Amino acid sequence: MYVPNSTLLALMAYFSGLVSATPVPDTAAVDAAAAPCATGVHIFITRGTGDETDANQGQLHTVADNIISRIDNSTVRGIAYPDSKADPRYNVSEAAGVANLRSSIQSYATRCPKTAIVLLGYSQGAQVTPNTLCGTSEAGFDSTPRLPTDLDSHIESVVVMGDPSHVTGTIYDKGTSMRDGKFPRQDLAGCAPFRGRIQSYCDTGDQFCDNAMPPIMGVHGGYVAEYGSQAENFVVDMHKSASA
């Protein structure tokens, strides 16, 4: 579906790095399929645009590493997808992320039904993550269904940072933003089963989740430094509660 040129230009102006139009094959998924099931938690990270470092985990790898250090026998995998702003178009890239994350959750839950799943997403990955759970309803994006209900119980906690589909005032809304994002979610009903398990961080001045014009530089890239410890504590506390 059509995305306005002004939106694509804004995305291109902010994000750095060249992204291939062809997704990198997810060889990590093949390796993970042969790995033992985690007895702690299994973390899926969906990175932000152009942030292809650290095995598709991006800057959220530090959050995941700290969670793993606190929850024994936990594992992590980054989701492979184009993470593109223009080639392919952002909405096409985002949809590929939703498809890959959905498939990864389904496959892992089938193979390891007793392992709790944690989802982390940043920027474009922070839009991919709730769209996978709740369904895609943003203007300019092809709609997708919510996660199958039989998988709901496998999702233990969710943390997203800088989500362009941010909607202010939800129970899981964290940070200082008082405005909806650049692509606000139109239908929140699919998120309802997860609302106590999600934290969504967005601060005033973020060009994407706060739709700030002009943006305050440094806000969109600063969430791990600002809220990383809080996010880690949330995930660990949710796991302790579920294990009690």
Summary of the structure (lengths in Angstrom):
residues: 244
radius of gyration: 16.4
end to end distance: 46.1
largest distance: 50.6
contacts: 857
relative contact order: 0.15
helix: 42%
strand: 14%
